[in-house]
Amino acid sequence: MRTRPLGRTGVQVSAYCLGTMMFGRVGNPDHDDCVRIIHRALDAGINVIDTADVYSYSETEEIVGKALEGRRDDVVLATKVNGPMGEDPNRAGSSRRWIVTEVEHSLRRLRTDHIDLYQIHHPDPGTDIEDTLSALTDLMAAGKVRAIGTSNFPASDIVEAQWVAERRGLARFRTEQPPYSLLNRGIEREVLPVCERYGMGTLVWGPLGMGLLGGRYRKGRATQVPERRMAWVPRHMTDERTLGTVERLALLAEEAGLAPAHMAMAFTVAHPGVSAAIIGPRTMEHLDDLLAGAGAVLGDDLLDRIDEIVPPGADIGPLDVSYDPPPITRPALRRRPAGERSAA
């Protein structure tokens, strides 16, 4: 498993990062099996694991903590904070109050005294970024966190956070975790160039297009999308333009003698701005299949043909779980009151 720099943190990470969202009640409820999968990934050379407090309602962090007993020092351990962890509205978000509370919960569940990379899971427009960075800076000074990062942040929010950190003398975000795949290349326009400009590493999620690029879901085939996935990303899994593009990419992979999933993964790690691509296996079979393609390299001719199917910087279809700023999701924020709309 090749390694590459995680931005300018000085840390080397494997080209594949083990994502753990499928470990626990949401995916694989067998804790012992999940531990075996984690050990298999580590044995194969993967040295970075990404999790989050909200995965399976904190169960996933507990599984990861159990798996890393005796192996913690060999792993770059990343987790995230921001998602709701209960009905209390203050048990969510990026406030100092919640961050300094929740990091202790994550440390306990992960059975460790420090987190290598602590990430803000989503932007929090209701919290001043200076307050968030101040809390994270204090956690770093206390030795509980080694580096900080973001996830799903637009380029403008990344730049603002870098400026605030510089002007206020605070720790700065060193990584970003955005969606990236053959189907969703939007981050090539601004997010990846901004990250490269500021020396930030990137751990990209969704390299298999939420499963569409794995080769199982093809037009005219009987394989049915699991109900849970359909409930999670219904537009993405049914969008006709997306499905048509998946078919063209699958045919291209066949011509190149590659499994569709292997071509998809090789595409994401080929970008110089990508530090690692997050894989999210639910079973040992899923993991072994992805590891089998870790050595795949796409030549320039094949990359050019991919560009013809999915233009650089383009998002082919809707990705239900990507972050949208409030004015996109709340009509009232982009509409003046009816009485003020006239220019007269």
SVG drawing of the C-alpha trace seen along z (x, -y; Angstrom):
<svg xmlns="http://www.w3.org/2000/svg" viewBox="-46 -53 53 65">
<polyline fill="none" stroke="black" stroke-width="0.4" points="0.0,0.0 1.6,-3.3 1.8,-6.2 1.8,-9.9 2.0,-13.1 -1.2,-14.3 -0.8,-17.8 2.1,-19.5 1.3,-17.8 4.5,-15.7 2.3,-12.6 2.4,-9.9 -0.9,-8.1 -1.8,-5.1 -3.5,-5.8 -6.6,-4.1 -8.1,-5.2 -10.4,-2.7 -13.8,-4.3 -15.9,-2.8 -19.4,-4.1 -20.6,-0.5 -19.4,0.9 -22.2,1.2 -26.0,1.3 -26.2,-0.8 -24.2,1.7 -22.4,4.7 -23.7,5.3 -21.2,8.1 -18.5,6.4 -16.0,9.2 -16.4,9.4 -15.8,5.6 -12.7,6.0 -11.4,8.7 -12.0,6.4 -10.1,3.6 -7.2,5.9 -7.2,7.2 -7.0,3.6 -4.1,2.8 -2.2,6.0 -2.6,5.0 -0.8,1.7 -3.7,-0.8 -2.5,-3.0 -5.3,-5.6 -8.8,-5.0 -11.6,-7.5 -14.7,-7.4 -17.2,-9.8 -19.1,-10.1 -22.5,-9.9 -21.7,-6.6 -24.2,-4.0 -24.9,-6.5 -21.3,-6.2 -21.2,-2.4 -18.7,-2.6 -16.1,-4.5 -16.4,-1.8 -15.7,0.9 -12.7,-1.0 -11.3,-1.4 -11.6,2.3 -9.9,3.1 -6.9,0.8 -6.0,2.2 -2.3,3.1 -2.1,1.4 -2.9,-2.2 0.6,-3.6 0.7,-2.3 -2.5,-4.0 -3.4,-7.6 -6.7,-7.8 -9.3,-10.4 -12.8,-11.1 -15.3,-13.8 -17.7,-16.0 -20.7,-18.1 -23.6,-15.7 -26.5,-15.5 -25.9,-13.1 -29.3,-13.3 -32.4,-15.4 -30.8,-18.2 -29.9,-20.9 -26.7,-21.7 -25.4,-18.1 -24.4,-18.9 -22.7,-21.6 -19.3,-23.2 -19.6,-25.3 -16.8,-25.3 -19.3,-24.0 -20.0,-20.9 -16.5,-20.2 -14.7,-20.2 -17.5,-17.9 -17.7,-15.5 -14.0,-15.0 -13.9,-13.4 -16.6,-11.0 -14.8,-10.1 -11.5,-9.5 -13.3,-7.2 -15.0,-5.2 -11.8,-5.0 -9.8,-3.9 -7.0,-6.3 -5.6,-9.5 -5.3,-11.4 -6.9,-11.8 -4.5,-12.2 -7.0,-14.2 -10.1,-15.8 -12.5,-17.0 -15.6,-19.2 -18.1,-17.0 -20.1,-19.8 -20.1,-23.6 -22.0,-25.2 -23.2,-28.6 -24.6,-29.3 -21.2,-29.2 -18.4,-31.7 -15.5,-29.9 -13.2,-31.7 -14.9,-30.0 -14.6,-26.6 -10.9,-27.1 -10.2,-28.5 -11.7,-25.4 -9.7,-23.1 -6.5,-25.0 -6.9,-24.4 -7.5,-20.7 -4.2,-20.6 -2.4,-22.4 -3.7,-19.9 -2.4,-17.0 -5.8,-15.5 -5.8,-16.3 -2.7,-16.3 -4.2,-18.0 -7.6,-19.4 -9.5,-19.3 -12.9,-19.9 -15.3,-17.8 -17.8,-18.9 -16.6,-22.6 -17.1,-24.8 -13.9,-26.5 -15.1,-29.9 -15.5,-28.5 -12.0,-26.8 -10.4,-30.2 -12.3,-32.1 -11.1,-29.6 -7.5,-29.9 -7.7,-33.7 -9.2,-33.7 -6.6,-31.2 -3.8,-33.5 -5.2,-36.7 -6.1,-35.4 -3.1,-33.2 -5.1,-30.0 -4.4,-26.5 -5.4,-26.1 -7.3,-23.3 -4.8,-21.0 -7.1,-18.7 -10.5,-18.6 -12.8,-15.6 -14.9,-16.2 -16.9,-14.0 -15.1,-12.9 -15.7,-10.2 -16.0,-9.6 -19.5,-10.9 -18.9,-13.9 -15.9,-15.9 -17.1,-19.3 -14.3,-19.7 -11.7,-19.9 -12.9,-23.5 -12.2,-25.2 -11.9,-22.9 -8.9,-20.8 -7.0,-23.9 -7.7,-25.8 -6.5,-22.8 -3.3,-22.5 -2.7,-26.3 -2.9,-26.1 -1.0,-22.8 -4.0,-20.9 -4.4,-17.1 -7.6,-15.6 -9.3,-12.4 -12.0,-12.1 -15.2,-10.1 -17.6,-8.3 -15.1,-7.2 -17.5,-4.5 -20.3,-6.9 -22.3,-5.5 -22.1,-2.1 -23.1,-2.9 -19.5,-2.6 -18.9,0.8 -20.3,2.7 -23.4,4.2 -26.0,1.7 -26.3,1.6 -29.1,0.8 -31.1,3.9 -29.7,6.0 -31.9,7.5 -29.8,6.5 -31.9,4.3 -30.6,1.4 -30.8,2.2 -33.8,0.4 -31.5,-1.3 -29.3,-2.8 -32.3,-3.9 -33.8,-5.7 -30.4,-7.4 -29.6,-8.6 -32.8,-8.1 -32.1,-10.8 -28.5,-9.7 -29.5,-6.0 -32.4,-6.8 -31.2,-9.8 -31.3,-8.7 -28.3,-10.9 -26.2,-9.4 -27.2,-5.8 -26.5,-6.4 -23.0,-7.7 -22.4,-4.7 -23.1,-2.5 -20.6,-4.3 -18.0,-4.2 -18.6,-0.4 -18.1,0.3 -14.9,-1.7 -13.6,0.3 -14.4,3.5 -12.5,2.3 -9.5,1.5 -9.7,4.9 -10.5,3.4 -13.2,4.1 -15.4,0.9 -14.6,0.5 -10.9,0.7 -11.1,-1.9 -13.1,-4.2 -10.6,-3.9 -7.6,-4.4 -9.2,-7.5 -9.6,-9.2 -6.1,-8.5 -4.6,-9.7 -5.3,-13.3 -2.3,-15.0 -4.5,-16.9 -5.9,-13.7 -4.0,-12.3 -6.2,-9.2 -9.5,-7.8 -11.9,-6.5 -13.2,-3.0 -16.2,-1.8 -16.4,2.0 -19.2,3.7 -17.8,7.2 -14.5,8.9 -15.4,9.7 -15.9,6.0 -12.5,5.1 -10.6,7.9 -12.1,6.9 -11.0,3.3 -7.5,4.3 -7.2,6.5 -7.3,3.4 -4.9,1.3 -2.2,1.6 -4.3,0.4 -2.8,-2.6 -4.8,-4.5 -2.8,-5.7 -3.2,-9.2 -5.2,-7.8 -7.8,-6.2 -8.0,-9.3 -8.6,-11.3 -11.5,-9.0 -12.9,-9.4 -12.7,-13.2 -14.8,-12.8 -17.5,-11.0 -17.4,-13.1 -15.8,-16.6 -13.3,-17.8 -15.0,-19.8 -18.5,-18.4 -21.0,-16.8 -23.1,-14.4 -26.1,-14.1 -27.5,-15.0 -25.6,-13.6 -28.3,-13.7 -25.9,-13.6 -23.5,-16.4 -23.5,-19.7 -25.6,-22.6 -25.4,-26.0 -28.6,-27.1 -29.8,-29.4 -29.9,-26.4 -32.1,-24.3 -34.2,-27.1 -36.2,-29.1 -36.9,-32.0 -33.2,-32.8 -33.1,-33.5 -36.4,-35.4 -37.2,-38.9 -40.6,-39.3 -43.3,-39.6 -43.9,-43.2 -40.3,-44.1 -39.8,-42.3 -40.9,-45.0 -38.2,-47.3 -40.7,-50.2"/>
</svg>
